[in-house]
Amino acid sequence: MGCKMSTTDSVKKLQPHWWRKTLAGGAGGFALALLIVGLFAWYGPGGIRAADKVQFNMWMITPLWMLIFSLTYLFRTGWRALLFMLVVNTVGWSVFLMLRGDLPA
Amino acid sequence: MKISSDILRVYKSLHTWVGITSGLLLFIGFYAGALTMFKQPLDRWAAAPLVQLSAADSQQLDSLINEVLQQHPSARQDITVYLKQDESISAPLRWEVHDKQDEHGHGIDLDAQAWHAGFNALGEPVSEPVKQSLLGDLIDQLHRTAGIPGHVGDEQLGILILGVAGLLYALALISGLIILLPTLVKDFFLLRAGKNKKRFWLDAHNVIGITSLPFHLIIAFTVVVFAFHDVFYGTLAKTVYAEVPMFGSRGGAPAVQYDLTELAPVADVIHQVKQAAPAFEVTQLRYMGLEGPRPLIRASIYNPDYLVHGPVTAYTGVHPYTGEVVMKNMIPGEGSDWSGIVMHFFALHFGSFGGDPVRWMYFLLGLSGAFLFYSGNLLWVESRRKKQKRDQPLPQQTRSVRWMAAATVGVCLGCIAAVSAAIAGAKLGHWLSAADINGFYLQVYYGIFFGAVVWAFWRGAARAAVHLLRLCALTTLLIPLSTLAGWLWPPSAIWAHMSVPTLMVDVTALVAGAVFWWAAERAKRRMVTATRDSIWSLQTA
């Protein structure tokens, strides 16, 4: 992936790259929205067992997803968008799973 | 506000493409959705008069419920007690008998046989099958599926497709906002009705989009959740909650087997609900699963001053045998902060707060949303058409421009005409003695809708716009005309209800019909006066 970055990086203008950015915003954006909701569910007010909070958490996925998805097109290239989502999700989900105790810290 | 031209260019393309792919579906969703604001008045308008059965008091009601439950096993699954009656509710008890076991309970079972029960004028208990019009439910179904039939597993295909359209629509809203930001202050509320028709349509598109943006964001957001909540809950369970139960424990108490004769008296149930929710009026009690492990009465409670969970009423649950209120947290103001916030999302989609003024506001917002998609498509067409150059022959418009114009006119105007015809079909179908009125609605709707689309492609957008606007006017005017016919000519067996909500259906249709006729006249004039290279000109069409 790194070598492809260097070729597209030289282009200064914002590139449309519809398919890559849509994949980044659709799939990566969804995973990121879910991660934010997950952190909020466990470590936000009330914690994971607060009554009825699961409904609110479920509802919050969509607005976060919509916001992230629509802003993904601001990445200069499609590869950058994909790389960003990949890194942020990998790091974020690892931290989340570690915090939750599913992964060795 | 300054935004680089790069960003504007990318977001303009994004806005165009997500708009054009979801616009026609969303038009149908919004138009039908606007009508569902007045689902109850429409159902009352469409209800053929039946001999009204009643119950004098709650003791009579108790004995009637007992008798019906003994004699009709299907009523034990699901039966509704109506504490208020109107034209569409002919008796205090109503239930349905389903031929096939509908396991998931999604969608409408058009083959179900409705029954009602009550006391006749002589005070005798009567249980009988009734023909029931599902007009309101079918319009609601059109709203939720855009008329796309079929299922994927347990889900309705149309709902999933509209869920995807809702996501595209969200992208369209945010990208639309971004491309408007640089000129927002300058152009806001500016409607340039000059020679440049495109400028006028663009101004109208922008001003409606911006002023109703909060409404549109709420609708886009809730549509996606309504379509995919099962998927979202499933994903949350797997990835976020893991071993933690999402909905608490369901209570390990062993199911107690009750006998149907041990039902709590209706008066007790109402009393308990009123104790728990003193500000509300109890309007319906729906008894569900009386012989199952979790019997429940879902009580509909009404007070327009509150923001509520349902399209009209709030709900709470009552145990049918003990009379204990079991879902207190669903009563507005009684739940946790979390459920209170979530209730707002439902209410903001349904417009179920503030009573009739808010319903009218939502009706108009729904129609203006439909206009947003219609105008968006026409702007797409307008910015892509080839213009005639000075002293050059008339250019041939591309196929995509001609087809998109035809599809927009056919789908949008076809949907309007088809819905109006189906509504009027409630009375005309009865007059024509249609055996199955709900099947008749569907034939009328799909017949006119597809007819209009075919017509638009065959005759071209310019001519079809005039024809279909006239069709919209005629079918919409049929609504008050059918009432008038019934009133003037009783032998027709067409009814003319005189209650205010049903008369408002006639008045609204009369106004809408006049507007469509005016629009048809404008479109006809435009066909001749439009510049020759316009997609709306006869020369091009």
Chai-1 contact restraints between the chains, C-beta under 6 A:
chainA,res_idxA,chainB,res_idxB,connection_type,confidence,min_distance_angstrom,max_distance_angstrom,comment,restraint_id
A,K13,B,D6,contact,1.0,0.0,6.0,A-B,restraint_1
A,L14,B,D6,contact,1.0,0.0,6.0,A-B,restraint_2
A,L14,B,V10,contact,1.0,0.0,6.0,A-B,restraint_3
A,P16,B,V10,contact,1.0,0.0,6.0,A-B,restraint_4
A,G38,B,V240,contact,1.0,0.0,6.0,A-B,restraint_5
A,A41,B,V240,contact,1.0,0.0,6.0,A-B,restraint_6
A,I48,B,V244,contact,1.0,0.0,6.0,A-B,restraint_7
A,A51,B,S336,contact,1.0,0.0,6.0,A-B,restraint_8
A,D52,B,S336,contact,1.0,0.0,6.0,A-B,restraint_9
A,D52,B,W338,contact,1.0,0.0,6.0,A-B,restraint_10
A,D52,B,S339,contact,1.0,0.0,6.0,A-B,restraint_11
A,K53,B,W338,contact,1.0,0.0,6.0,A-B,restraint_12
A,V54,B,M246,contact,1.0,0.0,6.0,A-B,restraint_13
A,Q55,B,V342,contact,1.0,0.0,6.0,A-B,restraint_14
A,F56,B,W338,contact,1.0,0.0,6.0,A-B,restraint_15
A,F56,B,I341,contact,1.0,0.0,6.0,A-B,restraint_16
A,F56,B,V342,contact,1.0,0.0,6.0,A-B,restraint_17
A,M58,B,F232,contact,1.0,0.0,6.0,A-B,restraint_18
A,M58,B,Y233,contact,1.0,0.0,6.0,A-B,restraint_19
A,W59,B,V225,contact,1.0,0.0,6.0,A-B,restraint_20
A,W59,B,V342,contact,1.0,0.0,6.0,A-B,restraint_21
A,W59,B,F345,contact,1.0,0.0,6.0,A-B,restraint_22
A,I61,B,F232,contact,1.0,0.0,6.0,A-B,restraint_23
A,T62,B,F221,contact,1.0,0.0,6.0,A-B,restraint_24
A,T62,B,V224,contact,1.0,0.0,6.0,A-B,restraint_25
A,T62,B,V225,contact,1.0,0.0,6.0,A-B,restraint_26
A,P63,B,F221,contact,1.0,0.0,6.0,A-B,restraint_27
A,M66,B,A170,contact,1.0,0.0,6.0,A-B,restraint_28
A,S70,B,L171,contact,1.0,0.0,6.0,A-B,restraint_29
A,S70,B,I174,contact,1.0,0.0,6.0,A-B,restraint_30
A,Y73,B,V10,contact,1.0,0.0,6.0,A-B,restraint_31
A,Y73,B,L14,contact,1.0,0.0,6.0,A-B,restraint_32
